[in-house]
Amino acid sequence: MEPKIQTDRTIPNNKPDIIICDNEKVTCMLIDVAISGDRNVIKKEAKKILKYKYLTTEIQRMWNVKTKVIPVIIEATGTISKSLRKYVSNIPGKYEVKDLQKTTILGTAHILRKVLMYKYNRFDTGTNDISTMNSNNRIAATLYSQGTSFGLGI
């Protein structure tokens, strides 16, 4: 659940994904993460920054800290904008963009596998062996994605 920031005024977008406040540096970072389904990562970054414009102003006024929005947008296939490395470098800690891309791609593949497995879990494989059943379902899902059914009832 995203943290909700209490403000004096009503702000429509007051739930960034991650909030990092550094009292020593007197800064606050609002990090919003998204995995994009299309190639418009630059537009999505701009939307995220604009989305938290009023919240950034309100936090600066209330907490007397320098506040910035850090959009972390990666396309489902790993495509990133040129500015992502700059944004990620502002986040405390050491993060490799290639690791973020790898995690995104693996997560996308995991979701896709789950969706396909759910649809084809109804097949009666004739065996109680879980590994064989999963293997058969993977074969059925692969055949379906290739437009072939070979009498599997797809």
Protein Blocks (a to p, Z undefined) as FASTA:
>chain_A
ZZddddfbdcfblccfbdcddfklopaddddddddfbfklmlmmmmmmmmmmmmmmmmmm
mnopacddddddddfkopacfklmmmmmmpgcjddfklmmmmmmmmmmmmmmmmmmmmmm
mpcghiabfklmmmmmmmmmmmmmnopakhnoZZ
